[in-house]
Amino acid sequence: MEQAYAEARQDRATVMWFEDEASFYRNATVARAWAPRGRRQPHARSRPGTNACWRMAAGLDPVGGRLNYRRYTRIDAPLIGQFYAQLAAVSAAAERIYLVMDNWPVHHHPNATNAVAGDDRVSILWLPTYSPWLNPTEKVWKWVRQRFSHMHEDVEDMDQFGQHLAATLDQAGQDPQALLQYTATGKSKLYS
């Protein structure tokens, strides 16, 4: 992993993407929130019935700070494969692409890996089992939860909830240097 990261830092023709998925539910999660005194304190709103969710897949470039994502109502192997292909497509100028991901069984499924199997530039690197601290994309999910999904008010309209979720991820990707700093990447060593 460190060797691939060093190669991506030294050679502009090499790109590395850390890929991960997360679910964001319609009913707000409870968290600490600040509000001025009075009657307008934030509430963790919920809606009776099914707690629907948006499933997000994201790729983080730990060298350049680029963030690429897709929003789904469900995630399966063919959709993950399409996302792998999307990451390869946005790295069209790269001569070598490292896709780094955890060991979720869907990642290993042929319907997922075959999407990039024909692309000789792509190498898949697997993180050790049960090691989310090694994937900086997990910190992107933390950032999104802190800024949006905790105590949000979009419980009635799933489309609006999804749009706000996407806008929050867009905001995260607008400042690559800040994203690199938040995820503790972009330095000479990936893991310190």
LOMI-188648 format. One record per atom (N, C-alpha, C): atom name; x, y, z; residue in one letter. Coordinates in steps of 0.02 Angstrom, whole numbers. Layout:
<rs>
CA X Y Z A .
...
</rs>
This chain:
<rs>
N 42 -59 0 M .
CA 0 0 0 M .
C 44 63 0 M .
N 93 64 46 E .
CA 138 121 49 E .
C 177 129 -16 E .
N 196 74 -46 Q .
CA 234 77 -108 Q .
C 191 107 -164 Q .
N 128 87 -168 A .
CA 83 115 -219 A .
C 72 189 -206 A .
N 65 208 -143 Y .
CA 56 278 -125 Y .
C 117 319 -145 Y .
N 177 293 -130 A .
CA 239 328 -148 A .
C 244 336 -224 A .
N 224 284 -260 E .
CA 224 288 -334 E .
C 176 342 -359 E .
N 117 345 -329 A .
CA 67 396 -349 A .
C 92 466 -333 A .
N 129 474 -278 R .
CA 155 540 -260 R .
C 211 562 -307 R .
N 251 515 -330 Q .
CA 309 532 -371 Q .
C 294 537 -445 Q .
N 245 499 -468 D .
CA 231 494 -540 D .
C 160 518 -554 D .
N 154 573 -591 R .
CA 88 601 -606 R .
C 47 555 -651 R .
N 78 506 -682 A .
CA 42 459 -724 A .
C 10 403 -683 A .
N 21 404 -618 T .
CA -8 353 -573 T .
C -59 386 -528 T .
N -117 354 -522 V .
CA -172 380 -480 V .
C -191 325 -431 V .
N -208 346 -371 M .
CA -231 300 -319 M .
C -299 323 -295 M .
N -347 277 -290 W .
CA -413 292 -264 W .
C -429 246 -206 W .
N -447 274 -149 F .
CA -475 235 -94 F .
C -551 236 -103 F .
N -582 177 -106 E .
CA -653 172 -119 E .
C -688 144 -58 E .
N -748 170 -45 D .
CA -788 145 11 D .
C -861 163 -1 D .
N -905 131 38 E .
CA -977 145 35 E .
C -1002 162 104 E .
N -1057 199 106 A .
CA -1090 216 169 A .
C -1164 226 156 A .
N -1204 216 208 S .
CA -1276 227 204 S .
C -1295 286 247 S .
N -1339 327 220 F .
CA -1364 386 256 F .
C -1440 381 258 F .
N -1466 379 319 Y .
CA -1537 365 329 Y .
C -1579 428 335 Y .
N -1642 421 313 R .
CA -1689 476 313 R .
C -1698 505 383 R .
N -1709 462 433 N .
CA -1717 486 501 N .
C -1650 511 527 N .
N -1650 571 554 A .
CA -1588 602 577 A .
C -1558 564 635 A .
N -1492 563 637 T .
CA -1457 534 694 T .
C -1450 587 748 T .
N -1453 565 810 V .
CA -1449 611 866 V .
C -1376 630 878 V .
N -1364 693 888 A .
CA -1296 717 902 A .
C -1301 782 941 A .
N -1246 803 969 R .
CA -1245 868 1003 R .
C -1256 922 951 R .
N -1292 972 970 A .
CA -1304 1028 924 A .
C -1308 1092 965 A .
N -1286 1145 936 W .
CA -1287 1209 969 W .
C -1343 1252 940 W .
N -1374 1291 983 A .
CA -1426 1338 960 A .
C -1429 1394 1012 A .
N -1447 1454 990 P .
CA -1457 1508 1040 P .
C -1517 1491 1083 P .
N -1520 1523 1141 R .
CA -1577 1512 1185 R .
C -1641 1532 1149 R .
N -1694 1500 1169 G .
CA -1759 1516 1139 G .
C -1795 1453 1117 G .
N -1837 1461 1067 R .
CA -1880 1405 1046 R .
C -1857 1370 983 R .
N -1799 1386 957 R .
CA -1779 1358 893 R .
C -1721 1308 900 R .
N -1723 1269 952 Q .
CA -1671 1218 959 Q .
C -1679 1165 904 Q .
N -1623 1138 880 P .
CA -1628 1085 829 P .
C -1656 1021 860 P .
N -1691 983 819 H .
CA -1720 920 840 H .
C -1696 865 792 H .
N -1686 806 819 A .
CA -1672 748 777 A .
C -1739 722 752 A .
N -1757 743 693 R .
CA -1823 726 667 R .
C -1825 654 642 R .
N -1883 625 648 S .
CA -1893 557 621 S .
C -1962 553 591 S .
N -1970 502 550 R .
CA -2033 491 515 R .
C -2055 420 529 R .
N -2119 410 544 P .
CA -2142 342 556 P .
C -2136 300 492 P .
N -2130 236 501 G .
CA -2125 191 444 G .
C -2053 173 429 G .
N -2041 152 368 T .
CA -1976 129 347 T .
C -1925 187 348 T .
N -1868 173 376 N .
CA -1814 222 377 N .
C -1773 214 314 N .
N -1797 243 259 A .
CA -1763 237 194 A .
C -1694 269 197 A .
N -1652 250 149 C .
CA -1585 279 150 C .
C -1558 286 79 C .
N -1506 328 75 W .
CA -1466 334 15 W .
C -1401 298 29 W .
N -1379 259 -19 R .
CA -1314 225 -14 R .
C -1265 264 -57 R .
N -1209 279 -29 M .
CA -1159 319 -65 M .
C -1096 277 -75 M .
N -1066 283 -134 A .
CA -1000 255 -147 A .
C -956 314 -163 A .
N -896 314 -134 A .
CA -851 370 -146 A .
C -780 345 -156 A .
N -743 383 -196 G .
CA -672 370 -206 G .
C -634 433 -188 G .
N -581 425 -149 L .
CA -539 480 -128 L .
C -469 470 -155 L .
N -444 521 -189 D .
CA -375 521 -213 D .
C -332 549 -157 D .
N -290 507 -124 P .
CA -253 530 -66 P .
C -193 575 -83 P .
N -180 583 -147 V .
CA -124 627 -167 V .
C -151 694 -190 V .
N -201 695 -232 G .
CA -228 757 -260 G .
C -288 785 -223 G .
N -318 746 -179 G .
CA -375 769 -141 G .
C -440 770 -180 G .
N -441 736 -237 R .
CA -503 732 -276 R .
C -552 685 -243 R .
N -616 702 -248 L .
CA -669 660 -220 L .
C -719 646 -275 L .
N -734 583 -285 N .
CA -782 563 -336 N .
C -833 518 -301 N .
N -897 527 -316 Y .
CA -948 488 -281 Y .
C -1007 474 -327 Y .
N -1047 426 -304 R .
CA -1112 410 -336 R .
C -1162 395 -282 R .
N -1224 411 -297 R .
CA -1279 400 -249 R .
C -1325 346 -277 R .
N -1344 299 -233 Y .
CA -1386 243 -252 Y .
C -1442 233 -201 Y .
N -1495 199 -222 T .
CA -1545 177 -174 T .
C -1526 109 -146 T .
N -1487 72 -183 R .
CA -1460 8 -161 R .
C -1392 -1 -195 R .
N -1351 -44 -167 I .
CA -1286 -57 -198 I .
C -1279 -132 -207 I .
N -1260 -152 -267 D .
CA -1245 -222 -281 D .
C -1182 -225 -323 D .
N -1161 -285 -341 A .
CA -1098 -294 -377 A .
C -1096 -258 -444 A .
N -1147 -262 -487 P .
CA -1143 -225 -550 P .
C -1137 -150 -541 P .
N -1172 -122 -491 L .
CA -1167 -50 -478 L .
C -1098 -31 -452 L .
N -1069 -73 -410 I .
CA -1001 -60 -386 I .
C -953 -64 -445 I .
N -964 -112 -489 G .
CA -922 -116 -549 G .
C -926 -53 -591 G .
N -986 -26 -599 Q .
CA -994 37 -635 Q .
C -956 93 -601 Q .
N -955 93 -535 F .
CA -918 145 -499 F .
C -843 136 -509 F .
N -818 74 -509 Y .
CA -748 63 -524 Y .
C -731 91 -593 Y .
N -775 77 -642 A .
CA -764 103 -709 A .
C -766 179 -711 A .
N -809 209 -670 Q .
CA -812 282 -666 Q .
C -746 310 -639 Q .
N -718 278 -588 L .
CA -654 302 -561 L .
C -599 295 -614 L .
N -600 241 -652 A .
CA -551 233 -705 A .
C -561 285 -760 A .
N -624 302 -775 A .
CA -639 351 -827 A .
C -616 421 -808 A .
N -625 441 -745 V .
CA -603 508 -724 V .
C -527 511 -719 V .
N -494 453 -723 S .
CA -421 450 -723 S .
C -396 431 -792 S .
N -429 456 -843 A .
CA -414 436 -912 A .
C -341 448 -932 A .
N -310 500 -905 A .
CA -241 517 -924 A .
C -191 473 -887 A .
N -212 436 -836 A .
CA -166 396 -796 A .
C -143 334 -833 A .
N -81 317 -823 E .
CA -53 256 -852 E .
C -61 197 -804 E .
N -69 213 -739 R .
CA -78 161 -689 R .
C -128 187 -637 R .
N -176 144 -619 I .
CA -228 163 -570 I .
C -231 109 -516 I .
N -223 131 -454 Y .
CA -231 85 -397 Y .
C -299 98 -366 Y .
N -341 47 -362 L .
CA -405 51 -326 L .
C -396 13 -261 L .
N -404 49 -205 V .
CA -393 19 -139 V .
C -461 14 -105 V .
N -477 -45 -80 M .
CA -542 -54 -48 M .
C -539 -108 6 M .
N -593 -109 45 D .
CA -598 -158 99 D .
C -621 -225 70 D .
N -631 -273 114 N .
CA -648 -341 93 N .
C -722 -358 95 N .
N -764 -309 84 W .
CA -835 -322 79 W .
C -844 -373 22 W .
N -881 -427 31 P .
CA -886 -478 -21 P .
C -909 -452 -89 P .
N -950 -400 -90 V .
CA -972 -372 -154 V .
C -913 -346 -195 V .
N -861 -321 -161 H .
CA -803 -295 -198 H .
C -767 -351 -236 H .
N -770 -412 -211 H .
CA -736 -469 -242 H .
C -779 -502 -296 H .
N -842 -485 -300 H .
CA -888 -519 -346 H .
C -865 -506 -418 H .
N -869 -558 -461 P .
CA -849 -549 -531 P .
C -887 -493 -567 P .
N -951 -483 -550 N .
CA -989 -429 -582 N .
C -960 -361 -565 N .
N -924 -356 -510 A .
CA -892 -292 -492 A .
C -822 -288 -524 A .
N -782 -339 -513 T .
CA -712 -335 -536 T .
C -706 -340 -612 T .
N -753 -373 -646 N .
CA -750 -378 -719 N .
C -758 -311 -753 N .
N -787 -262 -718 A .
CA -797 -196 -748 A .
C -731 -162 -765 A .
N -678 -180 -728 V .
CA -612 -150 -742 V .
C -560 -203 -760 V .
N -581 -265 -766 A .
CA -534 -320 -781 A .
C -500 -310 -848 A .
N -534 -280 -896 G .
CA -505 -270 -962 G .
C -460 -209 -966 G .
N -457 -169 -913 D .
CA -415 -109 -912 D .
C -349 -127 -879 D .
N -297 -133 -919 D .
CA -231 -153 -893 D .
C -201 -102 -846 D .
N -226 -42 -846 R .
CA -200 10 -801 R .
C -221 0 -729 R .
N -275 -37 -718 V .
CA -306 -42 -652 V .
C -280 -102 -612 V .
N -257 -88 -551 S .
CA -238 -140 -503 S .
C -280 -130 -441 S .
N -309 -184 -416 I .
CA -349 -180 -355 I .
C -307 -202 -296 I .
N -304 -159 -245 L .
CA -268 -175 -184 L .
C -320 -183 -128 L .
N -312 -235 -88 W .
CA -360 -250 -35 W .
C -332 -229 32 W .
N -373 -194 70 L .
CA -355 -176 138 L .
C -362 -238 182 L .
N -326 -242 238 P .
CA -335 -298 283 P .
C -407 -301 309 P .
N -428 -360 328 T .
CA -496 -369 353 T .
C -507 -327 416 T .
N -566 -296 420 Y .
CA -587 -257 479 Y .
C -536 -202 497 Y .
N -520 -160 448 S .
CA -472 -107 461 S .
C -495 -41 431 S .
N -552 -15 454 P .
CA -577 48 425 P .
C -531 107 437 P .
N -488 105 488 W .
CA -443 160 501 W .
C -389 167 447 W .
N -382 117 405 L .
CA -333 121 350 L .
C -363 151 287 L .
N -428 164 286 N .
CA -461 192 227 N .
C -481 264 241 N .
N -446 313 211 P .
CA -462 383 225 P .
C -532 404 202 P .
N -564 365 159 T .
CA -632 381 139 T .
C -680 377 198 T .
N -663 336 247 E .
CA -704 333 308 E .
C -708 402 342 E .
N -654 440 337 K .
CA -655 507 367 K .
C -699 555 327 K .
N -706 542 263 V .
CA -753 582 223 V .
C -824 570 249 V .
N -841 507 263 W .
CA -908 492 289 W .
C -918 527 357 W .
N -866 527 398 K .
CA -871 562 463 K .
C -885 636 452 K .
N -850 666 405 W .
CA -858 737 389 W .
C -930 751 367 W .
N -958 708 324 V .
CA -1026 717 300 V .
C -1076 710 357 V .
N -1065 661 400 R .
CA -1111 651 456 R .
C -1110 711 503 R .
N -1050 737 516 Q .
CA -1045 795 561 Q .
C -1080 856 532 Q .
N -1075 866 468 R .
CA -1101 927 438 R .
C -1172 922 412 R .
N -1196 860 402 F .
CA -1262 855 373 F .
C -1308 804 407 F .
N -1289 741 408 S .
CA -1339 690 426 S .
C -1358 689 500 S .
N -1314 713 545 H .
CA -1335 720 615 H .
C -1384 779 619 H .
N -1441 767 649 M .
CA -1490 820 663 M .
C -1518 855 600 M .
N -1516 822 542 H .
CA -1543 854 482 H .
C -1619 857 484 H .
N -1649 897 441 E .
CA -1721 907 442 E .
C -1756 883 379 E .
N -1721 846 336 D .
CA -1750 823 273 D .
C -1784 755 279 D .
N -1826 746 329 V .
CA -1856 679 340 V .
C -1916 666 295 V .
N -1947 716 269 E .
CA -2008 706 229 E .
C -1994 695 155 E .
N -1941 721 129 D .
CA -1928 719 57 D .
C -1861 686 43 D .
N -1863 623 19 M .
CA -1801 586 6 M .
C -1760 618 -49 M .
N -1792 646 -100 D .
CA -1754 678 -153 D .
C -1716 738 -127 D .
N -1748 778 -86 Q .
CA -1715 836 -57 Q .
C -1658 813 -10 Q .
N -1671 760 28 F .
CA -1619 732 71 F .
C -1559 711 29 F .
N -1571 677 -27 G .
CA -1517 656 -71 G .
C -1480 714 -102 G .
N -1516 767 -121 Q .
CA -1484 826 -149 Q .
C -1440 861 -98 Q .
N -1464 866 -36 H .
CA -1423 897 17 H .
C -1362 853 33 H .
N -1371 788 30 L .
CA -1315 743 42 L .
C -1262 752 -13 L .
N -1284 755 -76 A .
CA -1238 766 -131 A .
C -1204 834 -126 A .
N -1242 885 -106 A .
CA -1213 952 -99 A .
C -1159 952 -44 A .
N -1170 914 9 T .
CA -1120 909 63 T .
C -1057 876 38 T .
N -1064 823 -3 L .
CA -1005 791 -32 L .
C -971 837 -82 L .
N -1010 874 -121 D .
CA -980 923 -167 D .
C -939 975 -128 D .
N -966 997 -72 Q .
CA -931 1045 -30 Q .
C -865 1016 -5 Q .
N -866 953 14 A .
CA -805 920 37 A .
C -752 918 -18 A .
N -774 907 -80 G .
CA -727 902 -135 G .
C -705 968 -164 G .
N -734 1024 -144 Q .
CA -716 1089 -172 Q .
C -648 1114 -150 Q .
N -624 1092 -93 D .
CA -559 1114 -68 D .
C -515 1053 -57 D .
N -480 1031 -110 P .
CA -439 970 -104 P .
C -388 972 -47 P .
N -356 1030 -37 Q .
CA -306 1033 16 Q .
C -337 1024 85 Q .
N -395 1055 96 A .
CA -429 1046 161 A .
C -451 973 169 A .
N -472 941 115 L .
CA -493 871 118 L .
C -433 827 135 L .
N -376 841 103 L .
CA -315 802 119 L .
C -295 811 192 L .
N -301 872 216 Q .
CA -284 885 286 Q .
C -332 848 333 Q .
N -397 851 318 Y .
CA -447 819 361 Y .
C -438 743 362 Y .
N -421 715 304 T .
CA -414 642 300 T .
C -343 619 318 T .
N -299 667 334 A .
CA -229 653 352 A .
C -192 617 297 A .
N -205 636 234 T .
CA -170 608 177 T .
C -132 664 142 T .
N -99 648 87 G .
CA -62 698 50 G .
C 7 711 78 G .
N 27 675 129 K .
CA 93 683 159 K .
C 141 632 129 K .
N 204 634 151 S .
CA 253 588 124 S .
C 237 515 141 S .
N 204 503 197 K .
CA 184 435 215 K .
C 109 432 220 K .
N 80 379 195 L .
CA 8 371 198 L .
C -15 359 270 L .
N 20 315 304 Y .
CA 3 299 373 Y .
C 62 318 417 Y .
N 50 360 466 S .
CA 107 380 508 S .
C 101 351 577 S .
</rs>
